[in-house]
Amino acid sequence: MSKHLANLWRANKNLVAFLFLMVLFRSAIADWNVVPTGSMLPTIRIGDRIFVDKMAYDLRVPLTHIAIAHLGDPQRGDIVTIDSAAAHELLVKRVVGVPGDTVALRDNVLYVNGVRADYRALATPPMHDAAPGDARYLMERFDGVSHVVRLSETAPSPVASFGPVTVPAGEYLMLGDNRDDSADSRYFGFIPRNEVMGRTRNVAFSLDPTHLYMPRLSRFGAALDRPLAAN
């Protein structure tokens, strides 16, 4: 048996080493994550696989949450992945409030530190296959960051008005861009800094679940936070 195992190791050690290094790379440096829900529509579409920079904020011991070097902090407007203890799953949300900010929503109008975000209606939806139901799309601009938000015309969220709340030290307030269909800080509370696992700015690749998971080629490598033409 030991000879058989030794032969098996010799035959496969390069593959084992490659897989081990790949796991370490995806754990500590960069990864891609599937987005199975529409909570970040229209910025991130169902079926998108987003590229996640695991070193955007921290250098961590692989396969753990232990940070060994602090590289930066999330900023307003960043889209981040969150290993949420409250939600018991990996979330993808946008940073809206940083420590010390006072944040409120009034009928889906965002206020940060008493300042109202600017809004501009889009003449046409940014894509053809948004979440079911009538919706309107607005360009939301605040603190030099602009992105599109989706508001439902038929099923407004019970937390379309929220706060004001003040973000504690070491925590963040996160919202989904699909404001009326997102489980975020309005439900789970503030997000601790150590649960923020990385930042995403691009789609790695995308498969369309409504069309037999055919590739959406126009989404490959696409930058987030800009209106994208329907493919």
Secondary structure, DSSP 4 states (H G I P E B T S, - for coil): -HHHHHHHHHHHHHHHHHHHHHHHHHHHTEEEEE--SSTTTTTS-TTEEEEEETTTTEEE-TTS--EEEE-----TT-EEEEEETTTTEEEEEEEEE-TT-EEEEETTEEEETTEEPEEEE-SS-S-SS-SSS-EEEEEEEETTEEEEEEEESSS--TTSSEEEEEPPTTEEEEE-SBTTS--SHHHH-PEEGGGEEEEEEEEEEEEETTTTTEE-GGGTT-BSSS-----
